[in-house]
Amino acid sequence: MNWFQRHLNWTWVVVFTTNLILVGFLGLWGLPTLVVALLFKLFNGNPFLCLVGYLVFLGVSFSPVGYISDYVLRSKGRSTNWTWLWPLLCPLWLGTKEGRKNNE
């Protein structure tokens, strides 16, 4: 059993923090502005399509957090439907079910 399986909450925190740092650095370098400018040019100035494209960009940026949340919840023996209730922090406050421990 490796460190990531023993420390599921810390695994989630490390991935979330790393993702925020990377998205933050890209934001400081103006990548979101560049994406909006390209979308504006691509969609001929339609602001609604630019907004949708930008939301898709943000969704792709934060998809690693969703993947790790899914991994943590499955490892804890919980349903992944919990992410619909509280998407970001549910892996941290849900404990491991009694029937499923990490020492398998």
VODOVEX-375484 format. One record per atom (N, C-alpha, C): residue in one letter; x, y, z; residue number from 1; atom name. Coordinates in steps of 0.1 Angstrom, whole numbers, m for minus. Example, Ala and Ser with C-alpha at 12.3 -4.5 7.8 and 13.67 -1.06 7.14 Angstrom:
BEGIN
   res       u       v       w     n   atom
     a     132     m57      78     1      N
     a     123     m45      78     1     CA
     a     132     m33      78     1      C
     s     128     m22      71     2      N
     s     137     m11      71     2     CA
     s     129       0      79     2      C
//
This chain:
BEGIN
   res       u       v       w     n   atom
     m       8     m12       0     1      N
     m       0       0       0     1     CA
     m       9      12       0     1      C
     n       7      21     m10     2      N
     n      15      33     m10     2     CA
     n       9      45      m3     2      C
     w      16      56      m3     3      N
     w      13      67       5     3     CA
     w      m1      73       1     3      C
     f      m4      73     m12     4      N
     f     m16      79     m16     4     CA
     f     m28      70     m12     4      C
     q     m27      58     m10     5      N
     q     m38      49      m6     5     CA
     q     m40      51      10     5      C
     r     m29      53      17     6      N
     r     m30      54      31     6     CA
     r     m35      68      35     6      C
     h     m32      78      28     7      N
     h     m35      92      31     7     CA
     h     m44      98      20     7      C
     l     m57      93      20     8      N
     l     m66      98       9     8     CA
     l     m69     113      10     8      C
     n     m71     118      22     9      N
     n     m74     132      24     9     CA
     n     m62     141      19     9      C
     w     m50     137      23    10      N
     w     m39     145      19    10     CA
     w     m36     144       4    10      C
     t     m40     132      m2    11      N
     t     m39     131     m17    11     CA
     t     m47     141     m23    11      C
     w     m60     142     m19    12      N
     w     m69     152     m24    12     CA
     w     m64     166     m23    12      C
     v     m59     169     m11    13      N
     v     m54     183      m8    13     CA
     v     m42     186     m17    13      C
     v     m33     177     m19    14      N
     v     m21     180     m27    14     CA
     v     m25     182     m41    14      C
     v     m34     174     m47    15      N
     v     m39     176     m61    15     CA
     v     m46     189     m62    15      C
     f     m55     192     m53    16      N
     f     m63     204     m53    16     CA
     f     m54     217     m53    16      C
     t     m44     217     m44    17      N
     t     m35     228     m42    17     CA
     t     m26     229     m54    17      C
     t     m21     218     m59    18      N
     t     m13     219     m71    18     CA
     t     m21     224     m83    18      C
     n     m33     220     m85    19      N
     n     m41     224     m96    19     CA
     n     m44     239     m94    19      C
     l     m47     244     m82    20      N
     l     m49     258     m80    20     CA
     l     m37     267     m84    20      C
     i     m25     262     m80    21      N
     i     m13     269     m83    21     CA
     i     m11     269     m98    21      C
     l     m13     258    m105    22      N
     l     m10     258    m119    22     CA
     l     m20     267    m126    22      C
     v     m33     266    m123    23      N
     v     m43     275    m129    23     CA
     v     m40     289    m125    23      C
     g     m36     292    m113    24      N
     g     m32     306    m109    24     CA
     g     m21     311    m117    24      C
     f     m10     303    m119    25      N
     f       1     308    m127    25     CA
     f      m3     310    m142    25      C
     l     m11     301    m147    26      N
     l     m16     304    m161    26     CA
     l     m24     316    m161    26      C
     g     m32     319    m151    27      N
     g     m40     331    m150    27     CA
     g     m31     344    m149    27      C
     l     m20     343    m142    28      N
     l     m11     354    m141    28     CA
     l      m4     357    m155    28      C
     w      m2     347    m163    29      N
     w       4     348    m176    29     CA
     w      m6     352    m186    29      C
     g     m18     353    m183    30      N
     g     m28     358    m192    30     CA
     g     m34     348    m201    30      C
     l     m33     335    m197    31      N
     l     m39     325    m206    31     CA
     l     m54     326    m207    31      C
     p     m61     328    m196    32      N
     p     m76     330    m197    32     CA
     p     m80     341    m206    32      C
     t     m72     352    m206    33      N
     t     m75     363    m215    33     CA
     t     m72     360    m229    33      C
     l     m62     352    m231    34      N
     l     m59     347    m245    34     CA
     l     m70     338    m250    34      C
     v     m74     329    m241    35      N
     v     m85     320    m245    35     CA
     v     m98     328    m249    35      C
     v    m101     338    m241    36      N
     v    m113     346    m244    36     CA
     v    m111     353    m257    36      C
     a    m100     359    m259    37      N
     a     m97     366    m272    37     CA
     a     m98     357    m284    37      C
     l     m93     345    m283    38      N
     l     m94     335    m294    38     CA
     l    m108     331    m296    38      C
     l    m116     328    m285    39      N
     l    m130     325    m286    39     CA
     l    m138     336    m292    39      C
     f    m135     348    m289    40      N
     f    m142     360    m294    40     CA
     f    m140     361    m309    40      C
     k    m127     358    m313    41      N
     k    m124     358    m328    41     CA
     k    m131     347    m335    41      C
     l    m130     335    m328    42      N
     l    m136     323    m335    42     CA
     l    m151     323    m336    42      C
     f    m158     329    m326    43      N
     f    m172     329    m327    43     CA
     f    m178     343    m332    43      C
     n    m170     350    m339    44      N
     n    m173     363    m345    44     CA
     n    m180     373    m335    44      C
     g    m175     374    m324    45      N
     g    m179     384    m314    45     CA
     g    m192     380    m306    45      C
     n    m196     368    m307    46      N
     n    m208     364    m299    46     CA
     n    m204     362    m285    46      C
     p    m209     371    m276    47      N
     p    m205     370    m262    47     CA
     p    m210     357    m255    47      C
     f    m222     352    m258    48      N
     f    m227     340    m252    48     CA
     f    m218     328    m255    48      C
     l    m214     327    m268    49      N
     l    m206     315    m271    49     CA
     l    m192     317    m265    49      C
     c    m187     329    m264    50      N
     c    m174     331    m257    50     CA
     c    m175     327    m242    50      C
     l    m186     330    m236    51      N
     l    m188     326    m222    51     CA
     l    m189     311    m220    51      C
     v    m196     305    m229    52      N
     v    m197     290    m229    52     CA
     v    m183     284    m231    52      C
     g    m176     289    m240    53      N
     g    m162     284    m243    53     CA
     g    m153     286    m231    53      C
     y    m154     297    m224    54      N
     y    m146     300    m213    54     CA
     y    m150     291    m201    54      C
     l    m163     288    m199    55      N
     l    m167     279    m189    55     CA
     l    m162     265    m192    55      C
     v    m162     261    m204    56      N
     v    m156     248    m208    56     CA
     v    m141     248    m205    56      C
     f    m134     258    m208    57      N
     f    m120     259    m204    57     CA
     f    m117     258    m189    57      C
     l    m126     264    m181    58      N
     l    m124     263    m167    58     CA
     l    m128     249    m162    58      C
     g    m138     243    m168    59      N
     g    m141     229    m165    59     CA
     g    m130     219    m168    59      C
     v    m123     221    m179    60      N
     v    m112     213    m182    60     CA
     v    m100     215    m173    60      C
     s     m99     228    m168    61      N
     s     m88     231    m159    61     CA
     s     m89     224    m146    61      C
     f    m102     223    m141    62      N
     f    m104     217    m128    62     CA
     f    m108     202    m129    62      C
     s    m107     196    m140    63      N
     s    m111     182    m141    63     CA
     s    m102     173    m133    63      C
     p     m89     175    m131    64      N
     p     m81     166    m123    64     CA
     p     m87     166    m108    64      C
     v     m92     176    m103    65      N
     v     m98     176     m90    65     CA
     v    m110     167     m90    65      C
     g    m118     167    m100    66      N
     g    m130     158    m101    66     CA
     g    m125     143    m102    66      C
     y    m115     141    m109    67      N
     y    m110     127    m110    67     CA
     y    m104     122     m97    67      C
     i     m97     130     m90    68      N
     i     m91     126     m77    68     CA
     i    m102     125     m67    68      C
     s    m113     134     m67    69      N
     s    m124     132     m58    69     CA
     s    m131     119     m60    69      C
     d    m132     115     m73    70      N
     d    m138     102     m76    70     CA
     d    m130      91     m70    70      C
     y    m116      92     m72    71      N
     y    m107      81     m67    71     CA
     y    m108      80     m52    71      C
     v    m108      92     m45    72      N
     v    m108      92     m30    72     CA
     v    m122      86     m25    72      C
     l    m133      90     m31    73      N
     l    m146      85     m27    73     CA
     l    m147      70     m29    73      C
     r    m142      65     m41    74      N
     r    m143      51     m43    74     CA
     r    m134      43     m34    74      C
     s    m122      49     m31    75      N
     s    m113      42     m21    75     CA
     s    m119      41      m7    75      C
     k    m127      51      m4    76      N
     k    m133      51       9    76     CA
     k    m146      43      10    76      C
     g    m150      37      m2    77      N
     g    m162      29      m2    77     CA
     g    m175      37      m3    77      C
     r    m174      50      m7    78      N
     r    m185      59      m8    78     CA
     r    m190      60     m22    78      C
     s    m203      64     m24    79      N
     s    m208      66     m37    79     CA
     s    m203      79     m43    79      C
     t    m200      79     m56    80      N
     t    m195      91     m62    80     CA
     t    m206     102     m64    80      C
     n    m218      98     m61    81      N
     n    m229     108     m61    81     CA
     n    m228     119     m51    81      C
     w    m220     117     m41    82      N
     w    m217     127     m31    82     CA
     w    m211     139     m37    82      C
     t    m204     138     m48    83      N
     t    m198     150     m54    83     CA
     t    m209     160     m59    83      C
     w    m221     155     m62    84      N
     w    m231     164     m67    84     CA
     w    m237     172     m55    84      C
     l    m236     167     m43    85      N
     l    m240     174     m31    85     CA
     l    m231     186     m28    85      C
     w    m218     183     m27    86      N
     w    m208     193     m23    86     CA
     w    m196     189     m31    86      C
     p    m194     195     m43    87      N
     p    m184     189     m52    87     CA
     p    m169     190     m47    87      C
     l    m166     201     m40    88      N
     l    m151     202     m37    88     CA
     l    m147     195     m24    88      C
     l    m154     197     m14    89      N
     l    m149     192      m1    89     CA
     l    m155     179       4    89      C
     c    m164     173      m3    90      N
     c    m170     161       2    90     CA
     c    m159     149       4    90      C
     p    m149     148      m4    91      N
     p    m139     137      m1    91     CA
     p    m132     139      13    91      C
     l    m132     152      18    92      N
     l    m125     154      30    92     CA
     l    m134     151      42    92      C
     w    m147     154      42    93      N
     w    m155     152      53    93     CA
     w    m162     139      54    93      C
     l    m162     131      43    94      N
     l    m167     118      43    94     CA
     l    m157     108      48    94      C
     g    m160     100      58    95      N
     g    m151      90      63    95     CA
     g    m152      77      55    95      C
     t    m143      68      58    96      N
     t    m143      55      52    96     CA
     t    m154      46      58    96      C
     k    m161      39      50    97      N
     k    m172      31      55    97     CA
     k    m166      19      63    97      C
     e    m173      15      73    98      N
     e    m168       4      82    98     CA
     e    m165      m9      74    98      C
     g    m173     m12      64    99      N
     g    m170     m25      57    99     CA
     g    m158     m25      48    99      C
     r    m153     m13      45   100      N
     r    m142     m12      36   100     CA
     r    m131      m4      42   100      C
     k    m120     m11      46   101      N
     k    m109      m4      51   101     CA
     k     m97      m4      40   101      C
     n     m87       4      42   102      N
     n     m77       5      32   102     CA
     n     m66      m5      33   102      C
     n     m67     m15      42   103      N
     n     m57     m25      44   103     CA
     n     m60     m38      36   103      C
     e     m66     m36      24   104      N
     e     m70     m48      16   104     CA
     e     m57     m53       9   104      C
//
